[in-house]
């Protein structure tokens, strides 16, 4: 097969060069030329013709949006409940999913389990591995207890051979492990380069949309934890999932960052066992430490991850510091911690200027919503005064710079989840107070930070 002509385009000015150069000949920028396949057809000046666009293509029919019949997207359960939750209910025909995570976090393990479950359910699955040999994948399947799996395996990294195999076998789901190892013969750059990743992902996406085959791409991540490669990779796919968690811990989180067919910020919780990843039905138990007696510096909050309310323990340690006290947070925004300490001093009279303050969300969970503000402030105050909050106590609510306590979204669901797990006392924003009492839960509604501090003193 003859190769198409390749050119090198500058990402800064759009200038082109027939070969790669370290310096762009047009704008002088360094290391900005990337390889791409030249488009077939007339030259780059074809739009300058007198007939304009009309001479290049025929007009296509259009119709009003109201005339288009909306249909529900059909989903196929993957056989793993927590994965289906993150995907929005299951795998969509022709959908493209990108999943990234640290090395060894469990991406290949989870996908191999999912492919086996789909194969057993009657959907033909193809697993394309570019990082391991067939024998290594077979060894993993034996460890997972699915050594009798009928999932089709292909050890290949050339895109053209992969597409030919997909066309010949016609699977329902294809896993590409990983997109960074795949290369197209149409480009001369090495696998993993910006041009190769973009071109291979574009071909696989077009194949998925044209044939209805679901494609799952495994992506590498950078040192900062973001998906490696061009940002356009995340724009091309339908769903972006991130694998989170500490490799030294048995628990893993799969978080949906983008999902055209479901809710974003949905998470699935897994536990790594000898037989692979198992879904955790009650994730709140992971993020709550089991203290025999209440301890100072601990406050439980209810966070919302997608559609799921979860109880998470916020721990704080306040200790005497030196002339430059430290502020350290794990799982929470460090800049927001500094703001909360200032509000705590100004509006509640709790000073931590000469104290080291350490805050941690138990279980390795990452909390990005501001509803954790009130729990963080109460945990810091509890540690500073050395007085534990009462057993069965929880709090949530956003705190503003003026000291006001603002409501959190879907407060009723948070309170019902807390009552279901046996919590008895809650300090919440006044706007989140339920109109009807919740059985077994005493609710203290507050409007300001100082009110919350007074309530805690009264029930302590």
Buried (B, 14 or more C-beta within 10 A) or exposed (E): EEEEEBBBBBBBBEBBBEEEBEBBEBEEBEEBBBBBBEEEEEEEEEEEEEEEEEEEEEEEEEEEEEEEEEEEBEBBBBBBEBBBBBBBBBBBBBBBBBBBBBEEBBBBBBBBBBBBBBBBEEBBBBBBBBBBEEEEBEEBBEEBEBEEBEBBBBBBBBBBEBBEBBEEEEBBBBBBBBBBBBBBEBBBBEBBBBBBBBBBBBBBBEBBBEBEBBBBBBBBBEEEEEBBBBEEBBEBBBBBBBBBBEEEEBBBBBBBBBBBBBBBBBBBBBBBEEEBBBBBEEBBBBBBEEEEEBEBBBBBBBBBBBBBBBBBBBBBBBEEBEEEBEBEBEBBBEEBBEBBBEBBEBBBEBEBEEBBBBBBBBBBBBBEBBBBBBBBBBBBBBBBBEBBBEEBBBBBBBBBEEBBBBBBEBBBBBBBBBBBBEBBBBBBBBEBBBEEEBEEBBBBBBBBBBBBBBBBEEEE
